[in-house]
């Protein structure tokens, strides 16, 4: 164990109790050496742990007295921040512990003593904190300060500094409780009438404070439940005077304080039977507020007092303050309004009760006709804005008395147009999901109103064609529509049209670029019995006729294609598609993976042997067996079980520990440039002529030769392995590697695995960028006992030098020296001019030190031996090609203690790799 830890544990005294802890905290708080930082930390402990530290009343009283004494010392000359924290701590202790009345009276008197000196420039922070503490006490003990409401009203009027809003928030909180108390005790007596009239008077002195009777029983919930509006016969002028004062000075408050104060005023207005028109000026002033809190309050005011905003005139017409529906339209379409404002307004419009909507000729529902065209979704709408826009529109389209003709279908077409624009702008993820949910909601409403409405789905079809990654969203949409509207023919019609469009109008290269998405669409379509399966088979045939899928031999891709074929044979009648299915399976016979080609031949034999009914029943039973058993059964075993009556379990693939490795076959160094002609070409632009004849599909790959070695031989497998497959995966910017398939291999005496033709293994790498990589290799094979095994091989590091090749100029008949000189000159010129087309061209110089005079490093010597195009008087010239299309040109200049290498390349990213290679 660490000796420092032992010393620390030994130095820790015995555990202390709460009393000792508080005693130590009091001493630290009153110590002359204590600073304000330590004091604030101690006060924070008191605030956070008050409920547990002050269970003992004596400890509570002692701590309370200590803090009051500390506050009195800090009040005049100390830091106001520190004094404010003491007031907050005292208030927290009283609220958390629910202490006796003596401490509560002492605290309230202390706070009243702080706030009573108004118009004073000193201790404004203390006054602010004291007002907030009194407000918290009033909230926790409703009615505690009701007798002082007149004094708070006078203080709010007299205070003219920035802290006036704290006085007003305290006043309105106490006023609300006072009005609630009066509404509960209304009995028509004259004394009660006088109490209402003298609500804001100074009948009770500010100090000393006395707790009102039964204040502990006064609860705000009881007020809200039992309170009734004060009779209009009563004189409530004092209440209206206090409310009007707050409204006249509300603009002087900060938005959070203003919203809190106005919400309290709404309760006072309702309980005192004051006219709601008192909010008219405030409503008109802040109806276009840019503050989200005030704007939310305005909407709350509209929703709460909707009918009170309209004045009944003598002629029977309705005269509003302002039409909230037109206000909503204004906020919904204005380009300067933030999106969260727009969504808030639209949500209010969609959720507003119908009975509270304006009536009359001038206030008709603005959705009808062209009055709500502004609420049509636009391309720049966010997901929540578009959702609430459509919800508002559809709610009115679905109204029984709606006079909109063909509104749903036109709206749905507009949604499709805007959806296409939005996706073309690059919208993905959660916003895209919200757009499709909006589309589904719109279609569902339109279908319920008009099932025969004509909708132009070609827009969605073009969108899916341009963005195949949306196929998953489209299939989910079709499934949801089918579940919600079983009679709707839209899913099948759209799916059939989309498949026909892929066959006739989309190039196969575009389909192969998003192969996984299109295979998912085809697999989804095969389960629809009303879809013509010949279209699906035509698309698969186009995939295989390209040839790239068969050459790569990816097992996952081949398995998906065979799964689609199996579903077609199970769901559809094969008599009508016999020729198309046969041609497709024959193409699968040439697939690069042995297992896939064997399964394709097996499906072909079943197709030739069994009738359509028996084949469908057999495949259906295979699906049931595969889904109901843990391990499942292969199709060949099920067929054999039908014949012999036996049931076989599917073979398990066993994993072997690594016992194979790949060893690079070394080749003797040779300079291919020595075989090239040295005659000068007659071409004007040598570089352009070379680039025009450069075939990246042929020269853009690197072929590496390896032998398969064994570190040991597992006892459970035989010496001959069948269907031996190496699956190679390259990390980084590399094209998928083709699987290496060998019919069978045998192990020799030297531990080398020999194939049937006694040739080594060739790994073909196709880099998109010439950078080093790591190859992950797995082997799969079948032993003589019929068991399938898989084993992982050690990873292979492909170095930067492994990608070096000679420049492919044999077929171009270009002199290497001419091409080297022309390309060097072109790179230098490009760098000097700095054109946008040749920004990757760069020339640099690297110095390599060496100890002995005129002795090059070994790597440089090998580069010169293998890739030197000519030996000039000034040094050696090296010309290297890096697939798929890049070049490195070097000029070596040897000095006594170092070698300067001038490097030119058409890809500036290679400079760091060259530097690391030469200095390694």
Secondary structure by P-SEA (a helix, b strand, c coil): ccaaaaaaaaaccccccaaaaaaaaaaaaacccccaaaaaaaaaaaaaacccccccaaaaaaaaaaaaaaaaaacccccaaaaaaaaaaaaaaaaaacccaaaaaaaaaaaaaaacccccccaaaaaaaaaaaaaaaaaacccccccaaaaaaaaaaaccccaaaaaaaaaaaaaaaaaaaaaaaccccaaaaaaaaacccccccccccccccccccccaaaaaaccccccccccaaaaaaaaaaaaaacccccaaaaaaaaaaaaaaaaaaccccccaaaaaaaccccccaaaaaaaaaaaaaccccccccccccbbbbcccaaaaaaaaaccccccaaaaaaaaaaaaacccccccccccccccccccccccccccccccaaaaaaaaaaaaaaaacccccccaaaaaaaaaaaaaaaaaaaaccccaaaaaaaaaaaaaaaaaaaacccccccaaaaaaaaaacccaaaaaaaaaaaaaaaccccaaaaaaaaaaaaaaaccccaaaaaaaaaaaaaaaaaaaacccccaaaaaaaaaaaaacccccccccaaaaaaaaaaaaaaaaccccccaaaaaaaaaaaacccccaaaaaaaaaaaaaaacccaaaaaaaaaaaaaaaaaccccccaaaaaaaaacccccccbbbbbbcccbbbbbbbbccccccccccccccccccaaaaaaaacccccccbbbbbbbbbbcccccccccccccbbbbbbbcccccbbbbbbbccccccccccccccccccbbbbbbcccbbbbbbbbbbbbcccccbbbbbbcccccccccccccccccccccccaaaaaaaaaaaaaaaaaaccccccccccbbbbbbbcccccccaaaaaaaacccccccccbbbbbbbcccccbbbbbbbbcccbbbbbbbcccccaaaaaaaaaac
